[in-house]
Amino acid sequence: AQALKEDILPQDEADKVHQLKLAISRQRKLTNDLLAYARSQCGRELHYSNFDVKSLFVEIIDDLGSLADDNDIDLGLVGNCAISLYSDRSSVKTIISNLVSNSLKYTPKGGQCDLSCVKHEHEITIFVEDTGSGLSQEDLTKVFNAFYRVGGDTAKIEGTGLGLSIVKSACDEIGAKIVLENRKEGGLRAKVTFKLS
């Protein structure tokens, strides 16, 4: 499918190839999410180290920047964020990437998604905040359940319903705490808190 060049095909065939590529992309996403969820359930070897939160944020913004651009969403950092965190970097990247990806899906065009980090005496908290529509109280209690999708099967937003359950499992695995809350000014705030030993 990737080898087929849509621009040299007749329009009706090009449309079919385009739909095929979209279906393959959705299946790949589902497979990757299922594998990530399965890994999070059976445990894996963690590799703890000190790493810079800001550099991780920049990496995630690079990874998801095209998705933000496609939806005309301002994705960026707020504040200094040059904070050293001792944890499993791969798990933290999975957590933040899934939160940002979710924000980008549910934030309307022209919206905003901000990453920030605050260090207190005994903890470090990472924030992912957006200007989307937020969540109902019922959804806030259910979104971490595997395969739960806001809006159910009628939802217009594509997804597997695994992203936030992967986030929750990864947080549990590394001893972080995840909280979702609606912002007073509109949108959703995700807080991931790491206790300092």
C-alpha positions in Angstrom: 0.0 0.0 0.0 2.9 2.4 0.8 4.5 1.7 -2.5 1.3 2.7 -4.4 1.6 6.3 -5.6 -1.9 7.9 -5.3 -1.0 10.9 -7.6 -0.6 8.6 -10.7 -3.7 6.6 -10.2 -7.2 7.4 -11.5 -9.2 9.4 -8.8 -11.5 6.6 -7.7 -8.6 4.2 -7.3 -6.5 6.8 -5.5 -9.4 7.3 -3.1 -9.5 3.6 -2.4 -5.7 3.4 -1.8 -6.0 6.4 0.6 -8.8 4.7 2.6 -6.7 1.5 2.7 -3.7 3.4 4.1 -5.9 5.0 6.7 -7.3 1.6 7.7 -3.8 0.2 8.0 -2.7 3.2 10.1 -5.7 2.6 12.5 -4.8 -1.1 12.8 -1.2 -0.3 13.5 -2.2 2.1 16.2 -4.6 -0.5 17.7 -1.9 -3.2 17.6 0.7 -0.9 19.2 -1.8 0.2 21.9 -2.7 -3.4 22.7 1.0 -4.4 23.0 1.7 -1.4 25.2 -1.2 -2.3 27.4 -0.2 -5.9 27.6 3.3 -5.0 28.6 2.0 -2.6 31.2 -0.1 -5.4 32.7 2.6 -8.1 33.0 5.4 -5.9 34.3 8.8 -5.2 32.7 12.3 -4.3 33.8 12.5 -0.7 34.7 15.6 1.4 34.2 15.8 4.3 36.7 18.1 7.3 36.0 18.2 11.0 36.3 17.0 12.9 33.2 16.0 16.4 32.2 12.3 16.9 32.0 12.6 19.8 29.5 14.6 17.6 27.1 11.9 15.0 27.3 9.2 17.6 26.7 11.1 18.8 23.6 11.4 15.2 22.3 7.6 14.7 22.7 6.8 18.0 21.0 9.0 17.0 18.1 7.2 13.6 17.9 3.7 15.1 18.1 4.3 18.5 16.5 2.9 17.5 13.1 -0.3 16.3 14.7 -0.6 19.6 16.5 0.1 21.6 13.3 -2.5 19.5 11.4 -5.1 20.6 13.9 -3.8 24.2 14.2 -3.1 23.7 18.0 -0.4 25.6 19.8 1.7 22.9 21.5 4.5 24.1 23.7 6.3 24.5 27.0 5.3 26.9 29.9 8.0 28.0 32.4 11.5 26.8 32.8 11.0 23.0 33.0 14.7 22.4 33.3 14.2 20.0 36.3 16.0 16.7 36.9 13.7 13.7 37.5 14.8 10.3 38.8 12.5 7.7 37.2 12.2 5.3 34.3 12.5 7.7 31.4 10.7 5.3 28.9 7.7 5.0 31.2 7.5 8.8 31.8 7.7 9.4 28.0 4.9 6.9 27.4 2.7 8.7 30.1 3.3 12.2 28.8 3.1 11.2 25.1 -0.3 9.6 25.6 -1.6 12.6 27.6 -0.5 15.0 24.9 -1.9 12.8 22.1 -5.2 12.7 23.9 -5.2 16.5 24.4 -4.5 17.1 20.7 -7.4 14.8 19.8 -10.0 16.5 22.0 -8.8 20.2 21.6 -10.6 22.1 18.8 -8.7 23.8 16.0 -7.0 27.0 17.2 -6.7 25.6 20.7 -3.7 25.2 23.0 -1.9 22.4 24.8 0.8 23.3 27.3 3.4 21.2 29.1 4.9 22.4 32.4 6.7 21.1 35.4 7.0 22.2 39.0 9.3 21.0 41.7 8.3 21.3 45.4 10.3 20.1 48.4 9.1 16.5 48.3 7.6 16.1 44.8 7.8 16.9 41.1 4.6 17.5 39.2 4.2 17.4 35.4 1.2 19.2 33.9 -0.5 18.7 30.5 -3.2 21.3 30.1 -5.5 21.9 27.1 -8.3 24.2 26.0 -10.6 21.4 25.0 -14.1 20.8 26.3 -13.0 18.9 29.5 -14.7 15.8 30.8 -18.0 15.1 32.5 -17.9 13.9 36.1 -18.9 10.4 34.9 -16.1 10.3 32.3 -13.5 11.5 34.9 -14.2 8.3 36.9 -14.1 6.0 33.9 -11.5 7.2 31.4 -8.7 5.0 33.0 -10.7 1.8 32.3 -9.4 -0.2 29.3 -11.3 0.4 26.1 -13.5 3.1 27.6 -14.0 5.9 25.1 -15.6 9.3 25.8 -18.8 9.3 23.7 -18.7 5.5 23.3 -19.0 3.9 19.9 -20.7 7.0 18.5 -17.6 9.2 19.3 -16.3 11.1 16.3 -12.8 11.1 17.7 -10.8 8.0 16.5 -9.1 6.0 19.3 -8.7 2.6 20.9 -9.8 3.5 24.4 -6.4 2.3 25.7 -4.3 5.5 25.9 -5.3 6.5 29.4 -5.3 2.9 30.8 -1.7 2.7 29.5 -1.0 6.0 31.3 -2.5 4.7 34.6 -0.7 1.3 34.4 2.6 3.1 33.7 2.1 5.5 36.6 1.3 2.6 38.9 4.4 0.8 37.8 6.8 3.6 38.6 4.9 4.9 41.7 3.6 8.1 40.1 0.1 9.5 40.8 -2.1 10.6 37.9 -5.1 13.0 38.4 -7.3 14.5 35.7 -9.4 17.6 36.5 -11.4 20.2 34.6 -9.8 23.6 34.4 -11.9 26.6 35.6 -11.0 28.4 32.4 -12.1 25.5 30.3 -10.3 22.4 29.1 -8.6 19.5 31.0 -5.5 19.4 33.3 -3.6 16.2 33.8 -1.2 16.1 36.8 1.4 13.5 37.1 3.2 13.6 40.5 6.4 11.9 41.5 7.4 11.7 45.1 11.1 12.6 45.9 12.8 10.1 48.2 
